[in-house]
Amino acid sequence: MGNSLISKIRQNENVLRYLRKDLYPNLAILGHLEANANADIYIFDGDIENGIIVGNKDRYFYYLSTHNPNFLREFWEMLPFGEVGFSSVASTVYEAFKNACPQAEKPIWSSPCESYVLIGEFTPVQSSEYVTEPLTLEDAEEVDEYHQYRSEHSIYRVRDSISYRDSACVRINGQLAAWCLVHHEDGSLGPIYTKEEFRRRGLAELVSSALKEKLISKNILPFMNIVETNKASLELIKRFPGFKHTHDCIWFGLDKK
């Protein structure tokens, strides 16, 4: 990095302590670090209080947890030319980034989201008719088939979520009817889906409740990031007691030229 004031450090308790000070906007970063113990973590001028930036293993997505304009500006300058993505950036951090790096005013793609965290009282949903169970890798292709944001790469993310994170589903007459996963890359809840022929039975609430109960038993705080245009999911979250809208965030991509 030459004479840059940016340095790379290993994950440690100081990093986690810094992120927990502003917990809700940093839940995705904490979830990412949980799954990626060797993730690249950058600090500025040797002081973690200037914030941190975390790099994804694919070298495309970065997580920002700093309002320091000098850090943001110098980090942008450090990045190689080409397309770069930013994941789950809190709206306040995004504003700081735009002020420090005018290129961020014109992303080549963006997905503004509303973030919801389970901070209210949680009462598990009970059912005498249906039994929940974890998904298996054999379910991955079917789950991916119904994925709203399906792509050539989404099947790999679904497999990782099933393999390394908790999940819950309901089967009816041996057929997969409804499911809920945890995104492997950041620990957020999703996707949640019920096949059309099994809707209006409360299955979405049931599988999400079972999954939330698993996470809570492990002292993991459930949270969801919902794209602002996903009206169905925004309506669904209203039926999940205890979830509160805590902040807004955005995923976006820039082309550094």
C-alpha positions as CSV (number, residue, x, y, z in Angstrom):
1,M,0.0,0.0,0.0
2,G,3.0,2.3,-0.2
3,N,2.8,5.3,2.1
4,S,-0.9,4.9,2.7
5,L,-2.3,5.5,6.1
6,I,-4.5,2.4,5.6
7,S,-3.4,-0.8,7.2
8,K,-4.7,-4.3,7.4
9,I,-5.4,-6.1,10.7
10,R,-6.7,-9.4,11.8
11,Q,-10.1,-9.9,13.4
12,N,-9.9,-9.4,17.2
13,E,-11.9,-8.4,20.2
14,N,-11.2,-4.7,19.5
15,V,-12.8,-5.0,16.1
16,L,-15.9,-6.7,17.5
17,R,-16.1,-4.2,20.3
18,Y,-16.0,-1.3,17.9
19,L,-18.8,-2.8,15.7
20,R,-21.0,-3.6,18.7
21,K,-21.0,0.1,19.8
22,D,-23.3,0.9,17.0
23,L,-24.8,-2.6,16.8
24,Y,-27.8,-2.5,14.4
25,P,-26.1,-0.9,11.3
26,N,-23.1,-3.3,11.9
27,L,-25.0,-6.6,12.2
28,A,-24.3,-7.5,8.6
29,I,-20.5,-6.9,9.1
30,L,-20.5,-8.9,12.3
31,G,-22.4,-11.7,10.5
32,H,-19.9,-11.6,7.7
33,L,-16.9,-11.8,10.1
34,E,-18.6,-14.8,11.9
35,A,-18.5,-16.7,8.6
36,N,-15.2,-15.4,7.4
37,A,-12.6,-15.4,10.2
38,N,-9.8,-14.4,7.8
39,A,-11.7,-11.5,6.1
40,D,-9.6,-8.5,5.2
41,I,-10.1,-5.7,7.8
42,Y,-8.7,-2.2,7.2
43,I,-8.2,0.6,9.6
44,F,-7.0,4.2,9.1
45,D,-4.0,5.8,10.7
46,G,-3.5,2.9,13.1
47,D,-6.6,3.8,15.1
48,I,-9.7,1.6,15.1
49,E,-11.8,4.5,16.3
50,N,-11.5,5.9,12.8
51,G,-13.7,3.0,11.7
52,I,-13.2,-0.2,9.8
53,I,-13.7,-1.4,6.3
54,V,-14.1,-5.2,5.7
55,G,-13.4,-6.9,2.4
56,N,-15.3,-9.9,1.0
57,K,-13.3,-12.9,0.0
58,D,-14.4,-12.5,-3.6
59,R,-12.7,-9.1,-3.7
60,Y,-15.9,-7.5,-5.0
61,F,-18.0,-6.5,-2.0
62,Y,-16.8,-4.3,0.8
63,Y,-18.5,-3.4,4.1
64,L,-18.1,0.1,5.4
65,S,-18.3,1.1,9.0
66,T,-16.8,4.6,9.1
67,H,-17.9,8.2,8.7
68,N,-14.3,9.4,8.4
69,P,-14.0,11.2,5.0
70,N,-10.2,10.8,4.9
71,F,-10.5,7.1,5.4
72,L,-13.2,6.7,2.8
73,R,-11.4,8.9,0.3
74,E,-8.0,7.1,0.7
75,F,-9.6,3.7,0.6
76,W,-11.3,4.5,-2.7
77,E,-8.0,5.7,-4.1
78,M,-6.4,2.4,-3.0
79,L,-8.9,0.2,-4.8
80,P,-7.9,-1.1,-8.3
81,F,-9.7,0.2,-11.4
82,G,-12.8,-1.7,-12.4
83,E,-16.2,-2.5,-10.9
84,V,-16.4,-2.7,-7.1
85,G,-19.5,-3.4,-4.9
86,F,-20.5,-2.2,-1.4
87,S,-22.7,-4.3,0.8
88,S,-25.3,-3.3,3.4
89,V,-23.9,0.2,3.8
90,A,-25.9,2.2,6.4
91,S,-27.5,5.3,4.8
92,T,-25.5,7.7,7.0
93,V,-22.3,6.0,6.0
94,Y,-23.4,6.2,2.3
95,E,-23.9,9.9,2.6
96,A,-20.4,10.3,4.1
97,F,-19.0,8.2,1.3
98,K,-20.7,10.3,-1.4
99,N,-19.3,13.5,0.2
100,A,-15.8,12.0,0.3
101,C,-16.0,10.3,-3.1
102,P,-18.3,12.0,-5.7
103,Q,-18.2,8.9,-7.9
104,A,-20.6,7.3,-5.4
105,E,-23.3,9.7,-6.5
106,K,-23.7,7.7,-9.7
107,P,-23.7,4.0,-8.9
108,I,-24.0,1.6,-11.9
109,W,-26.5,-0.4,-9.8
110,S,-28.1,0.0,-6.4
111,S,-30.5,-1.7,-4.0
112,P,-31.8,0.5,-1.2
113,C,-33.1,-1.5,1.7
114,E,-35.0,-1.2,5.0
115,S,-33.3,-3.0,7.9
116,Y,-35.4,-4.7,10.6
117,V,-34.1,-6.2,13.8
118,L,-35.8,-8.4,16.3
119,I,-35.6,-6.1,19.3
120,G,-39.1,-6.6,20.7
121,E,-40.5,-9.5,22.7
122,F,-40.4,-12.8,20.8
123,T,-43.1,-15.5,21.2
124,P,-42.5,-18.6,19.0
125,V,-45.3,-19.6,16.7
126,Q,-46.8,-23.0,17.5
127,S,-48.5,-25.5,15.2
128,S,-50.2,-28.8,15.9
129,E,-50.5,-29.5,12.2
130,Y,-47.1,-28.8,10.7
131,V,-43.6,-29.8,11.8
132,T,-40.5,-27.7,10.9
133,E,-37.1,-29.2,10.1
134,P,-33.8,-27.9,8.6
135,L,-33.3,-27.8,4.8
136,T,-30.9,-30.3,3.3
137,L,-28.5,-29.8,0.4
138,E,-30.8,-31.9,-1.7
139,D,-33.3,-29.0,-1.4
140,A,-30.9,-26.4,-2.7
141,E,-31.8,-26.5,-6.4
142,E,-35.5,-26.3,-5.6
143,V,-35.0,-23.4,-3.2
144,D,-32.9,-21.6,-5.8
145,E,-35.6,-22.2,-8.5
146,Y,-38.0,-20.0,-6.5
147,H,-35.3,-17.4,-5.5
148,Q,-36.5,-13.9,-6.3
149,Y,-32.9,-12.8,-7.2
150,R,-31.9,-16.0,-8.9
151,S,-28.7,-15.8,-11.0
152,E,-26.0,-18.0,-12.3
153,H,-24.3,-17.7,-9.0
154,S,-27.3,-17.9,-6.6
155,I,-27.3,-21.7,-6.3
156,Y,-23.8,-21.5,-4.7
157,R,-25.0,-19.0,-2.1
158,V,-28.1,-21.2,-1.4
159,R,-25.8,-24.2,-0.9
160,D,-23.5,-22.3,1.4
161,S,-26.5,-21.0,3.5
162,I,-27.9,-24.5,3.9
163,S,-24.4,-26.0,4.7
164,Y,-23.1,-23.4,7.1
165,R,-26.1,-21.6,8.5
166,D,-29.4,-22.6,10.2
167,S,-32.6,-23.0,8.2
168,A,-36.2,-24.2,8.6
169,C,-38.8,-25.6,6.3
170,V,-42.1,-27.4,6.3
171,R,-42.9,-30.4,4.1
172,I,-46.4,-31.4,3.2
173,N,-47.0,-34.9,1.9
174,G,-43.2,-35.1,1.3
175,Q,-43.2,-31.9,-0.8
176,L,-41.2,-28.8,0.2
177,A,-43.9,-26.2,1.0
178,A,-42.2,-23.3,2.8
179,W,-38.7,-22.4,3.9
180,C,-36.6,-19.7,5.6
181,L,-32.8,-19.4,5.4
182,V,-30.0,-17.3,6.8
183,H,-27.8,-15.7,4.2
184,H,-24.3,-17.2,4.6
185,E,-22.5,-14.0,3.6
186,D,-23.9,-11.7,6.3
187,G,-26.1,-13.7,8.7
188,S,-29.4,-11.9,7.7
189,L,-32.7,-13.7,7.4
190,G,-33.8,-14.7,3.9
191,P,-35.1,-15.7,1.6
192,I,-38.5,-16.6,3.1
193,Y,-40.8,-18.3,0.7
194,T,-44.1,-20.3,0.6
195,K,-45.2,-22.1,-2.6
196,E,-48.4,-20.6,-4.0
197,E,-50.5,-23.8,-3.5
198,F,-49.6,-23.8,0.3
199,R,-50.2,-20.1,1.1
200,R,-52.7,-18.7,3.6
201,R,-51.8,-21.4,6.1
202,G,-49.4,-19.3,8.2
203,L,-46.4,-21.3,7.0
204,A,-44.1,-18.2,6.4
205,E,-44.7,-17.1,10.0
206,L,-44.1,-20.7,11.2
207,V,-40.8,-21.4,9.4
208,S,-39.4,-17.9,10.2
209,S,-40.4,-18.3,13.8
210,A,-38.6,-21.7,14.1
211,L,-35.5,-20.2,12.6
212,K,-35.5,-17.2,14.8
213,E,-35.9,-19.5,17.8
214,K,-32.8,-21.4,16.7
215,L,-30.8,-18.1,16.3
216,I,-31.9,-16.7,19.7
217,S,-30.9,-20.0,21.4
218,K,-27.4,-19.3,20.1
219,N,-27.4,-15.7,21.2
220,I,-27.6,-14.5,17.6
221,L,-29.8,-11.4,17.0
222,P,-32.1,-12.0,14.0
223,F,-32.3,-9.2,11.4
224,M,-33.5,-8.7,7.9
225,N,-32.7,-6.4,5.0
226,I,-35.6,-5.9,2.6
227,V,-35.3,-4.2,-0.7
228,E,-37.5,-1.1,-0.8
229,T,-39.3,-2.3,-3.9
230,N,-40.1,-5.7,-2.4
231,K,-43.6,-4.8,-1.2
232,A,-44.6,-8.4,-0.4
233,S,-41.7,-8.8,2.0
234,L,-42.3,-5.4,3.6
235,E,-45.9,-6.4,4.2
236,L,-44.8,-9.8,5.5
237,I,-42.4,-8.3,8.1
238,K,-45.4,-6.6,9.7
239,R,-46.7,-10.0,10.7
240,F,-43.5,-10.9,12.5
241,P,-43.9,-9.6,16.1
242,G,-40.8,-8.0,17.6
243,F,-39.2,-6.8,14.4
244,K,-38.5,-3.1,14.3
245,H,-37.3,-0.9,11.5
246,T,-33.9,0.3,12.8
247,H,-32.3,2.0,9.8
248,D,-31.9,2.1,6.0
249,C,-29.0,0.7,4.1
250,I,-27.9,0.2,0.5
251,W,-26.1,-2.2,-1.7
252,F,-24.5,-0.6,-4.7
253,G,-21.8,-0.9,-7.4
254,L,-19.3,1.6,-8.7
255,D,-17.1,1.6,-11.8
256,K,-13.7,3.0,-10.8
257,K,-12.1,4.5,-14.0
